[in-house]
Amino acid sequence: MSTDPFAIADAFNAAIKARSEAQLTAVYADDAVIWNNATQQDMTRAENVAVLGQVFRISSELEYVDVRRHRIDGGFVQMHKLV
């Protein structure tokens, strides 16, 4: 796995489009912290993969649009719309 934050973001988005919990788990660091705007809370890797797995099971297609990324110390922030 690349250490470039934007390459990691691309791999994450590809995992979403592929609807793959295994790919998502491989992309996230063990100690990843994911902000969920809908719940206004941080999520762990396991929590986020579980939620996205539920979304995969009730939807036929997923894609991020209007993607905006910003580099920060130690990683990146991505904002997007899920459609």
Buried (B, 14 or more C-beta within 10 A) or exposed (E): EEEEBEEBBBBBBEBBEEBBBEBBBEBBEEEBEBEEEEEEEEBBBEEBBEBBBEEBEEEEEBEBEEEEBEEEEEBBEBEBEEE
